[in-house]
Amino acid sequence: MTLPAAAFSPSSDFVTACYIVAFSLFIIGVRQGTHPTTARRGNLIAAGGMAIAVAITLSLDVIGNGVLILIGILIGALVGAVASRRVQMTQMPQMVALYNGVGGGAAALIAWAEFRHQLALGGDIPLDVMIPILFSAVIGSVSFWGSNIAFAKLQELISGRPIGFPGQHIVNAVLLAAILAGCVVLSANHDSSPSQGLFIAVLIAAAILGNLFVLPIGGADMPVVISLLNAFTGLAAAAAGFALDNVVLIVAGTLVGSSGTILTIAMSRAMNRSIGNLLFSGFGAVATGAAAGGEERPVTSIGAQDAAIKLAYADSVVFVPGYGMAVAQAQHAVKELANELEKHGVRVAFAIHPVAGRMPGHMNVLLAEADVPYEQLKEMDEINPEMPQTDVAVVIGANDVTNPAAKNDPSSPIAGMPIIEVNEAREVIVIKRSLSPGFAGIDNDLFYEPNTSMLFSDAKQAAADIAWEVQEL
């Protein structure tokens, strides 16, 4: 049956019904994504909803330039598919930051296009359209450029340490004030040709603010920054939906914005810091002297055979993964080691800190890729009470999230941050290449605890060597 042309009018019941189906699938997909066992299915469901939304939108009778749109879709699909298949799990945070930035940039461009379209119609732009346009343009631009800086820091194209200059917060405040003033002027008088130049100036000022906003933030806070910028992108998309009167864009953007905001708040609480403190305190600054690892303190060093003996004859072992495991791509080797220990009757668990790695859920994704059972993954609040009864805690590349200084040293930059209390275990094995500090740039007191043994090695090689030694016992 062929649908009448009127069915593809933006205000038709058919289009509205399709949009309802699309954003319903978004909501179901998000709900499914809250658990690792259903996350893959949730992703496919949400992708199906997006496919419906895109297909219906492109079918509307007000859409033109079909060939140009098709070319854009093909180029985007090709680039996205190739990049997603080639990206390493260690580079997933960079990809998330980059894709998030693209979403923010798209929202800003849509806002600019809609502003020009409204001017071309010759009439005065209503405030209920103008305000969402300006909001989408500013927030989308901040998200795009801020996400690019986050990507560059994670990819080590620029230093992961805070980059700033004296008075930078004042400059940011002046930029923000100028952007708000420009938006007020545009809202009050936008029917003249100079208004397009002012709109572009606002976009440029927002771009500069996005760069200056993220540059002073250190690598330790990058997971929170990515989450916050993700929320910005969602809000920009929702605002674009209001400007375009597109209900599915409003719902999708609101879902992304609200979930990103909730995640940002949850992660800041996990670090026992306010959002303002995370964004403006400069946490992650380069430490000097002893705090940077220069202090000479004795450590206990062991080899794979000694580690295997400690682990094989333990009743319980807790693995604590960090970014070092991701860099070494050691998740599969660690899973094999866990399997060998279980064959010896050892109870195995994995302790996950909320901000371990470089993006929210980074460790969960890596361990899920290695088929670690979800039941073995323990959140920080769940595992900490069990640490005093744990025979051996194995720290694999985690640093700041296991540093006892967070509890014991009020002067430490990470003072008050909740940690996985591995120092409470009977024995601790730290697998690490060196004694170098983590993102916070401070020495880890755990390395020098009397119950800690250091195994200096690549995490993947160390896990494989220990697994082989366990087999031989």
C-alpha positions, 0 to 999 in steps of 0.5 A, a space after each residue: 500500500 502506498 501512503 499518500 503524500 500528505 502522510 509525509 507532512 511534518 505535522 501528519 499523524 503518521 510522522 508523529 507516530 513514527 517519531 513516538 516509536 523512535 524515541 520509545 526505542 531510545 528509552 528502551 535502549 537506554 534502560 537496557 544499557 544499564 546492565 552489561 548483559 543487556 547493553 549490547 541489545 539496548 544499543 541495537 534497539 536504540 540504533 533501530 530507533 535512530 534509523 527510523 527517526 532518520 528515515 522518516 525525517 529524510 522522507 518529509 516533503 520539506 526536505 530538499 538537497 536529497 543528493 547532498 544529504 545522501 552523500 553526507 550520510 554515505 561519507 559519515 557511515 563509511 568514516 564511522 564504520 572504519 574508525 569504530 572497527 579499527 579503534 583499540 579498546 585503549 583508545 575508546 575514550 578518545 573515540 567517545 570524546 571525538 564522537 561527542 564533539 561531532 554531535 555538539 558541532 552538528 547542533 551548532 551548525 544546525 542552529 546557524 543554518 536555522 538562524 539563516 533560514 529564519 532570516 531568509 523568511 523575512 519575518 521577526 524570529 519569535 523568542 521561543 525559536 530564537 532562544 533555542 537557536 542561540 542556546 544550541 549554537 553556544 553550547 554545541 560550539 563549547 562542546 565541540 571544541 572542548 571535546 576536541 581538546 579532551 581528545 587531544 589530551 587523551 591521544 597525547 597530542 597535547 599534554 594531559 597536564 593542566 594548561 593555563 595562564 594567570 587570570 585564565 578564569 577571568 578571561 573565561 568569565 569575560 568571554 562568557 559575559 560577551 557571549 551572553 551580551 551577544 545573545 541578548 542583542 541578537 534576541 532583541 534585534 536580529 532582522 538586519 544583515 549585521 546580525 549574521 556577523 554577530 551570530 558568527 562572532 558568538 560562535 567563535 567566542 563560544 569556540 574559544 571558551 570551549 578550548 579554554 574551558 578544558 585546557 586547564 583540566 588535568 587527565 585525572 578529571 578527564 572521565 568527568 569532563 567527557 561525561 559533562 561535555 556529553 551532557 552539553 551535546 545532548 542539551 544542544 541537540 534538544 535545543 535544536 529540536 525546539 528550534 526545529 519543532 522536532 519532537 524526536 530530536 527533543 527527546 533524544 537530546 534530553 535523554 543524552 543531556 539528563 543521563 550525562 548530567 546524572 553520570 557527571 554528578 555521580 562521578 563527582 560524588 565518587 571523587 568526593 568533590 563538587 562539580 566546581 572543584 573538578 572544573 576549576 581546581 586544577 587537579 592533576 597538576 604536575 607535582 614536584 619533588 617527593 610528590 612526583 616520585 622523587 623520594 627514595 623509599 624502599 619497595 619490595 620487588 618480586 617476580 612472576 613465580 613469587 606472585 604465583 605462589 602467593 595467589 595460588 595458595 590464597 583463598 580469595 583474590 581481588 583484582 583492581 584494574 586501572 588504565 595501565 591494564 587498558 594500555 597493555 591490553 591485558 584484560 584477556 591475560 588477566 581473565 586467563 589468570 583468574 581462570 587458573 586461580 579458580 581451578 585452584 579453588 581461589 575465589 576471584 573478584 574484580 574491584 571497579 572504581 567509578 573513575 578508573 580509566 579514562 571514561 565512565 565504565 572504561 574498566 567494565 567495558 574492557 572486562 566485559 570484552 574479556 568475558 569476565 562474568 558480571 557477577 565477579 565485578 564489584 563496585 567500590 562500596 561493595 568491595 571495600 568492606 571485604 578487603 580486610 578478609 581478602 588474602 591478596 589484592 592485585 593492582 593492575 595499572 591502577 594508581 590514584 584510585 588505590 592511593 592511601 594518601 586520599 585517606 591518610 594525608 589531608 594535604 594531598 591533592 586527592 585528600 577525601 577522594 574515596 579509594 579502593 582500600 587495597 592496603 587493607 588486604 593481607 597482601 598486595 601485589 602491584 603490577 606496574 612498569 615503574 613507580 611513576 605517578 598517575 594522572 594526579 601527578 603524586 606518588 602512590 603511598 601504596 607502593 611502600 606499604 609493608 604488605 605490598 610487593 611490586 612486580 615491575 613488568 608490562 601488565 599483559 606479560 606479567 599476567 601471562 607469566 603468573 598464569 603459567 607459573 600457577 599452572 606449574 604449581 
